[in-house]
């Protein structure tokens, strides 16, 4: 499909051909996107949570009081889970929360995420994302001309340093190189902004995935 290309100043810069297999899917699979988002978020979890069991708490291990003659229940040491300051029953320990997801499903999820932005008319293709000066105010004004307030900007193989510095203080604006493109970041922002170089890089990425399959 043909898609209009704009400049940072909201001017026209011709058009570009988008691959229908990547950007032209009309029936978006929400279940695939949900599985991919869960996969990414699970991999991000540190898994460092930890609680002490009764053998790890710093309390006396001796018997609380004698077995008989007190009229009270029989108890051993005070580090049992039923007592304040005791260990936790079934305590959580550090673990890896990541789970596997078939590579074909991951590739499919990225296709559907990119196509969802075309279906919702939330895709903008820029000629390039390069600034002569790292000025946040100037970049904010340019993005407002484009109607962009909440977006993921994929700048190409490398992110222009001035552009990255200007964008880092803008709320709800993320900037990534093509290699960092992922389903979660695409879906969490309202608008997806791609440069010409990013579109070419995405096409090459899917070609490599197809050859590896």
C-alpha positions, 0 to 999 in steps of 0.5 A: 500500500502507498502511504504519505510521508511528512516532514517534521514541520508537517510538510509533504515529502512524497509517499512510501510503499508499505508491505501489506503483509506487515502493515495491511492486516485488517483482522487484528488478533487481540489474543496474539497481542495479549500473549505477546504483551504478557510474554514481554512483561514476564521477561521484564520482571526481576523476580527478586522477591523473597520472604523468610521461612521459619528456619531463617527468621532471627528468633530463638529456636527453643521451646516457648514454655513447658509442654504441660501444666500451663493450660495453654496450647502446646507450642514449640519455638516462636518462629512458627508462622502463627506467631508475630515475628515468625517465619512465613508459610510458603514464603516466596523466593527469587525465581525467573518469571519468563516463559516461552513463546513460539517465534512464529507467534512473536513475529505474527504479534509484531505484524498485527501490532503494526497493522493495528496502527494503520487500522486505527489511523495512528501511523505517521511516516516521517522523512527523517528524525534529525535535528540541527539543535537539541531543543525540546521546545522546538521539537514539542512545537513540531510534534504539535503540528503533526498532532502528536502528543503520545507516541513511539518514534522509531528513528531508524538504525540509529537515533540522531543524538540531538533528536534523542536529547530533545525528546527525552524531556517530553512526557509520553514520547518514546524514541527507539532505533529500529532494532528496539521495536517491540509489541509492548511499546507500540501498543502502549503509545497512541501514535506510531511514528516511523521514519523512511529508514525505519520502514526499510529496516522493519521490512528487512527485519521481517525478511530475515525472520522469514529466511530463518523460519 
